[in-house]
Amino acid sequence: MSNWNSYIMYACTDELKRFWTSYYALDNNKKILFIMGKGFDPRMNNNIKLLTNTVDTLNMECLLVDFPYTGTPIYKDLIDQNKSELMTLSSKYNFKVKNEVRADFSGQWESGIKNLCSKLAEINFTDVNDIIVDISSLPRSIYFNILRTLYSKFQYSDMNLFTMVSENVTMDNAIIEKSYKEVNPIWGFNAKLGRASLIGNLNISIPLIGEGKVNALRKIITEFQADDVCPVLPFPSKNPRRSDNLLLEYNEIFRDILELEPQKIAYAHEQNPFELYNILNQLILNYKASLLPLNKKICFGISILTSKLLSLGALLTALEHRDEVAIFNVSAEDYKINMKTEEFIRLNDKSEPFLMWIMGDAYK
């Protein structure tokens, strides 16, 4: 039975306000650790602002996760503006912003992730009841490992673990990734597979498709030699034609390189990572039932080319099938906003908050 066959998720501002109000009315002495990223994305403070505006008396500390850039960040003004806004909230609502957890990424990215996880595991969580991880301004390889570390540490405890994201597909598509690095599984999500051990396995590729990632998918296809491929498209979606547009964008790869048949394509609601998790979980179970008699070693390579919200479905799948699922993410060397900064910031007005209850009281 899957861990999140039944789940709790809240979407949209009004729904979240009702939840926060009732949840903390029951016990306003709960100690909260709010973990978030320090970045240029205007969505950085959306969720902590919503929480403090809804419940103005909270026993809360905020932990900022910083990730160094190479040289001076191109959007340093946006980063400084976000940090200033957070400190203003801190003064207004009387919560402490703890010293930033800043991993050393001066060497390899992988060593920086290990460093970050070690620092996170050493934090004193005494008396903390709720941990809220806001991924809105965190890179995937970082928030995947933050949530993996916390889940492993507290999965048999009474800790409540939530994750939040401020979702805005238009803003996601406006952030252009430049000069992709070498494709490797995210550290901590490699299904115990090295390059050599890929030989002799049956490899199943499950790319989660999103806009503007055609070149990234090409790199993944080259790196992860798959025996079968099952892409997942976002549907239903706010734009009814989104999946059709993606089929056109990836047509050459799907038709000429992968030679996909239509029945090989799966669909998951673009705003429900738990639904995606259940779809991925069932896909894995079906493949294992069919292929295990042929080969005892099967690796499922899930490529996260989609939104941060849907990516959480892949994270939950990897937590449950840790030794069988490798998560591929093509990290970029740099990012660029493909519109004027002022216009990009205005888009934030249409961002939507989502909260996923990952573990804790709701699942007892």
C-alpha positions as CSV (number, residue, x, y, z in Angstrom):
1,M,0.0,0.0,0.0
2,S,1.3,3.4,-0.9
3,N,2.2,5.9,1.8
4,W,0.2,8.7,0.3
5,N,-2.8,6.9,-1.2
6,S,-4.8,9.1,1.0
7,Y,-3.4,12.6,1.5
8,I,-4.0,16.1,2.7
9,M,-3.3,19.1,0.4
10,Y,-4.5,22.7,0.5
11,A,-4.6,25.0,-2.5
12,C,-5.5,28.7,-3.1
13,T,-5.4,31.5,-0.5
14,D,-8.8,31.1,1.0
15,E,-8.5,27.4,1.6
16,L,-5.1,27.8,3.2
17,K,-6.3,30.7,5.4
18,R,-9.1,28.5,6.7
19,F,-6.7,25.6,7.4
20,W,-4.1,27.8,9.2
21,T,-6.7,29.5,11.3
22,S,-8.3,26.3,12.5
23,Y,-5.0,24.3,12.8
24,Y,-3.3,26.9,15.1
25,A,-6.5,27.7,16.9
26,L,-6.3,24.2,18.4
27,D,-2.8,24.8,19.7
28,N,-1.2,28.2,19.3
29,N,1.8,27.0,21.3
30,K,3.1,24.8,18.6
31,K,6.7,25.6,17.7
32,I,7.2,26.1,14.0
33,L,10.5,25.9,12.0
34,F,9.9,27.6,8.6
35,I,12.6,26.7,6.1
36,M,13.0,28.7,2.9
37,G,15.5,29.7,0.3
38,K,17.2,33.0,-0.2
39,G,16.9,33.8,-3.9
40,F,15.9,36.2,-6.6
41,D,12.5,34.8,-7.2
42,P,9.7,37.3,-6.1
43,R,7.7,34.3,-4.8
44,M,10.3,33.8,-2.0
45,N,8.2,35.5,0.7
46,N,4.6,34.7,-0.6
47,N,3.9,31.8,1.8
48,I,5.5,33.1,5.0
49,K,3.6,36.4,4.4
50,L,0.3,34.5,4.0
51,L,1.0,32.5,7.1
52,T,1.9,35.5,9.3
53,N,-1.0,37.6,7.9
54,T,-3.4,34.8,8.7
55,V,-2.2,33.8,12.2
56,D,-0.4,36.9,13.6
57,T,0.7,35.2,16.9
58,L,3.0,32.3,16.1
59,N,5.9,30.6,18.0
60,M,8.0,30.4,14.9
61,E,11.6,30.6,13.7
62,C,12.7,31.0,10.1
63,L,15.7,29.2,8.7
64,L,17.1,30.7,5.5
65,V,19.0,28.4,3.1
66,D,21.5,30.2,1.0
67,F,23.3,28.7,-2.0
68,P,26.3,30.7,-3.3
69,Y,26.4,31.9,-6.9
70,T,29.5,32.0,-9.0
71,G,30.6,35.6,-8.7
72,T,28.1,38.4,-8.1
73,P,24.5,37.2,-8.8
74,I,23.0,38.9,-11.9
75,Y,19.8,39.6,-9.9
76,K,21.4,40.6,-6.6
77,D,19.0,43.6,-6.3
78,L,16.0,41.1,-6.2
79,I,17.8,38.9,-3.7
80,D,18.5,41.9,-1.4
81,Q,14.9,43.1,-1.8
82,N,13.5,39.7,-0.8
83,K,15.8,39.5,2.2
84,S,14.8,43.0,3.3
85,E,11.1,42.2,3.0
86,L,11.6,39.0,5.1
87,M,13.3,41.0,7.9
88,T,10.5,43.5,7.9
89,L,8.0,40.6,8.3
90,S,10.2,39.3,11.1
91,S,10.0,42.6,13.0
92,K,6.3,43.0,12.4
93,Y,5.3,39.5,13.5
94,N,8.0,38.9,16.1
95,F,9.6,35.8,14.6
96,K,13.4,35.2,14.5
97,V,15.3,34.7,11.3
98,K,18.0,32.2,12.2
99,N,21.5,32.3,10.8
100,E,21.5,31.2,7.2
101,V,22.5,27.6,6.4
102,R,25.0,28.3,3.7
103,A,26.7,25.2,2.2
104,D,30.1,25.4,0.7
105,F,29.7,25.0,-3.1
106,S,33.2,26.1,-3.8
107,G,34.2,22.6,-4.9
108,Q,31.7,20.2,-6.6
109,W,28.0,20.7,-6.4
110,E,27.6,17.2,-5.0
111,S,29.9,18.0,-2.0
112,G,27.9,21.2,-1.4
113,I,24.7,19.2,-1.2
114,K,26.3,16.7,1.3
115,N,27.6,19.7,3.3
116,L,24.1,21.2,3.4
117,C,22.4,17.9,4.5
118,S,25.0,17.5,7.3
119,K,24.4,21.0,8.6
120,L,20.6,20.5,8.5
121,A,20.9,17.2,10.3
122,E,22.9,18.9,13.1
123,I,20.2,21.5,13.8
124,N,18.6,21.3,17.3
125,F,15.0,20.4,16.6
126,T,14.1,20.2,20.3
127,D,10.5,21.3,21.0
128,V,9.8,21.8,17.3
129,N,6.3,20.5,16.4
130,D,5.9,21.6,12.8
131,I,8.4,22.0,10.0
132,I,7.3,23.9,6.9
133,V,9.7,23.7,3.9
134,D,8.9,26.4,1.3
135,I,10.5,25.4,-1.9
136,S,9.4,28.5,-3.9
137,S,12.9,29.9,-4.1
138,L,15.0,26.8,-3.8
139,P,16.7,24.7,-6.6
140,R,15.4,21.2,-7.1
141,S,18.6,19.4,-6.1
142,I,18.6,21.4,-2.8
143,Y,14.9,21.1,-1.8
144,F,14.8,17.4,-2.8
145,N,17.7,16.7,-0.3
146,I,16.3,19.0,2.4
147,L,13.0,17.1,2.4
148,R,14.8,13.7,2.1
149,T,16.9,14.5,5.1
150,L,14.0,15.7,7.2
151,Y,11.8,12.7,6.1
152,S,14.5,10.2,7.0
153,K,15.2,11.9,10.4
154,F,11.5,12.2,11.5
155,Q,9.5,9.6,9.7
156,Y,9.0,7.5,12.9
157,S,8.4,10.5,15.2
158,D,5.5,12.9,16.0
159,M,6.9,15.6,13.8
160,N,4.6,17.3,11.3
161,L,6.3,18.0,8.0
162,F,4.7,20.3,5.4
163,T,6.0,21.6,2.2
164,M,4.7,24.7,0.4
165,V,5.2,26.2,-3.0
166,S,4.0,29.4,-4.7
167,E,2.9,28.1,-8.1
168,N,3.0,30.2,-11.2
169,V,3.7,28.4,-14.5
170,T,4.0,31.8,-16.4
171,M,6.9,32.8,-14.1
172,D,8.5,29.4,-14.3
173,N,8.5,29.7,-18.1
174,A,10.0,33.2,-17.9
175,I,13.1,31.9,-16.1
176,I,15.3,30.6,-18.9
177,E,18.0,28.0,-18.0
178,K,21.4,28.5,-19.7
179,S,24.3,26.2,-20.5
180,Y,23.3,22.9,-19.0
181,K,25.8,20.9,-16.9
182,E,26.4,17.2,-17.3
183,V,23.4,15.0,-16.6
184,N,23.6,13.0,-13.4
185,P,21.0,11.7,-10.9
186,I,20.5,14.1,-8.0
187,W,22.8,13.2,-5.1
188,G,20.8,11.2,-2.6
189,F,18.4,10.0,-5.4
190,N,20.6,7.7,-7.5
191,A,18.9,4.4,-6.6
192,K,22.4,3.2,-5.4
193,L,23.4,3.1,-9.1
194,G,26.8,4.2,-10.4
195,R,27.6,4.4,-14.1
196,A,29.1,0.9,-14.2
197,S,26.1,-0.7,-12.5
198,L,23.7,0.7,-15.1
199,I,24.9,-2.1,-17.3
200,G,22.8,-5.2,-17.0
201,N,19.8,-3.4,-15.6
202,L,16.4,-2.9,-17.2
203,N,16.1,0.9,-17.3
204,I,12.7,2.6,-17.5
205,S,12.6,6.3,-18.3
206,I,9.7,8.4,-17.0
207,P,10.3,12.1,-18.0
208,L,7.9,14.6,-16.4
209,I,7.4,17.0,-19.3
210,G,7.4,20.8,-19.1
211,E,8.0,23.7,-21.4
212,G,11.4,24.7,-22.7
213,K,13.3,21.5,-21.7
214,V,13.7,19.8,-25.1
215,N,17.5,20.0,-25.0
216,A,17.5,18.8,-21.4
217,L,15.5,15.8,-22.4
218,R,18.0,15.1,-25.2
219,K,20.8,15.0,-22.7
220,I,18.9,12.7,-20.4
221,I,18.1,10.3,-23.3
222,T,21.8,10.1,-24.1
223,E,22.9,9.6,-20.5
224,F,20.2,7.2,-19.3
225,Q,19.9,4.4,-21.9
226,A,16.3,3.3,-21.4
227,D,14.7,0.0,-22.5
228,D,11.3,1.7,-22.3
229,V,10.0,5.3,-22.0
230,C,6.7,6.6,-20.5
231,P,6.5,10.4,-20.5
232,V,4.0,12.2,-18.2
233,L,2.2,15.3,-19.5
234,P,0.3,17.8,-17.3
235,F,-3.4,17.4,-17.8
236,P,-5.9,18.7,-16.9
237,S,-4.3,22.1,-16.7
238,K,-5.4,25.7,-16.4
239,N,-4.6,26.1,-20.1
240,P,-6.7,23.4,-21.8
241,R,-4.3,23.2,-24.7
242,R,-1.1,22.9,-22.6
243,S,-0.6,19.2,-23.1
244,D,-1.3,19.6,-26.9
245,N,1.3,22.4,-27.1
246,L,3.8,20.2,-25.3
247,L,3.2,17.3,-27.7
248,L,4.0,19.7,-30.5
249,E,7.1,21.0,-28.8
250,Y,8.5,17.5,-28.1
251,N,7.1,16.0,-31.3
252,E,10.5,15.3,-32.9
253,I,11.9,13.5,-29.9
254,F,8.7,11.5,-29.2
255,R,8.2,10.5,-32.8
256,D,11.7,10.2,-34.4
257,I,14.0,9.4,-31.5
258,L,11.8,7.5,-29.0
259,E,9.3,6.2,-31.5
260,L,6.6,6.5,-28.9
261,E,3.1,5.1,-29.2
262,P,0.3,7.3,-27.9
263,Q,-0.6,4.7,-25.2
264,K,2.9,5.1,-23.7
265,I,2.1,8.7,-22.6
266,A,0.6,9.2,-19.1
267,Y,-1.2,12.3,-17.8
268,A,-1.3,13.9,-14.3
269,H,-3.1,17.0,-13.0
270,E,-0.7,19.9,-13.3
271,Q,-1.5,21.0,-9.7
272,N,-1.7,17.8,-7.8
273,P,1.7,16.1,-6.9
274,F,-0.1,13.5,-4.9
275,E,-2.0,12.4,-8.0
276,L,1.2,12.2,-9.9
277,Y,2.8,10.2,-7.1
278,N,-0.1,7.6,-7.2
279,I,0.3,7.4,-11.0
280,L,4.0,6.9,-10.8
281,N,3.6,4.4,-8.0
282,Q,1.2,2.4,-10.1
283,L,3.5,2.6,-13.2
284,I,6.4,1.2,-11.1
285,L,4.2,-1.6,-9.7
286,N,3.0,-2.5,-13.2
287,Y,6.4,-2.6,-14.7
288,K,7.8,-4.7,-11.8
289,A,5.0,-7.2,-12.2
290,S,5.8,-7.6,-15.9
291,L,9.6,-7.3,-15.9
292,L,10.9,-8.9,-12.7
293,P,10.5,-12.4,-14.1
294,L,12.9,-11.3,-16.9
295,N,15.4,-9.3,-14.8
296,K,15.8,-8.8,-11.1
297,K,17.3,-5.4,-11.4
298,I,15.1,-2.6,-12.7
299,C,15.9,1.1,-12.4
300,F,13.3,3.8,-12.9
301,G,14.8,7.1,-14.1
302,I,12.4,9.9,-13.4
303,S,13.4,13.2,-15.1
304,I,12.0,16.4,-13.5
305,L,11.5,18.7,-16.4
306,T,8.3,20.2,-15.0
307,S,7.1,22.6,-12.3
308,K,8.3,22.6,-8.7
309,L,4.8,21.6,-7.6
310,L,4.6,18.5,-9.8
311,S,8.2,17.7,-9.0
312,L,7.1,16.9,-5.5
313,G,5.2,13.9,-6.9
314,A,8.5,12.5,-8.1
315,L,10.1,13.2,-4.7
316,L,7.4,11.2,-2.9
317,T,7.9,8.3,-5.3
318,A,11.6,8.3,-4.7
319,L,11.2,8.3,-1.0
320,E,9.0,5.2,-1.2
321,H,11.0,3.4,-3.8
322,R,14.4,4.6,-2.8
323,D,16.5,1.7,-4.2
324,E,14.7,1.6,-7.5
325,V,14.1,5.3,-8.5
326,A,16.8,7.6,-9.7
327,I,15.9,11.3,-10.1
328,F,17.4,13.1,-13.0
329,N,17.6,16.9,-13.0
330,V,19.6,18.9,-15.6
331,S,21.0,21.8,-13.6
332,A,21.8,25.0,-15.4
333,E,25.0,27.0,-15.0
334,D,23.0,30.3,-15.0
335,Y,19.5,31.6,-15.3
336,K,18.0,34.6,-17.1
337,I,14.6,36.2,-16.9
338,N,13.3,36.7,-20.4
339,M,11.3,39.9,-19.7
340,K,11.7,43.2,-17.9
341,T,12.2,42.8,-14.1
342,E,9.2,45.0,-13.3
343,E,7.0,42.9,-15.5
344,F,8.3,39.7,-14.0
345,I,7.6,41.0,-10.5
346,R,4.0,41.9,-11.5
347,L,3.4,38.3,-12.6
348,N,3.7,37.3,-9.0
349,D,0.3,38.8,-8.3
350,K,-1.2,35.7,-10.0
351,S,0.9,33.1,-8.0
352,E,-1.1,30.5,-6.1
353,P,-0.1,28.9,-2.8
354,F,-0.1,25.2,-2.2
355,L,0.5,23.2,1.0
356,M,1.2,19.5,1.1
357,W,1.1,17.6,4.4
358,I,3.9,15.0,4.0
359,M,3.9,13.3,7.4
360,G,2.7,13.7,11.0
361,D,-0.6,13.8,12.8
362,A,-2.7,13.6,9.7
363,Y,-1.4,10.1,8.8
364,K,-1.6,8.4,12.2
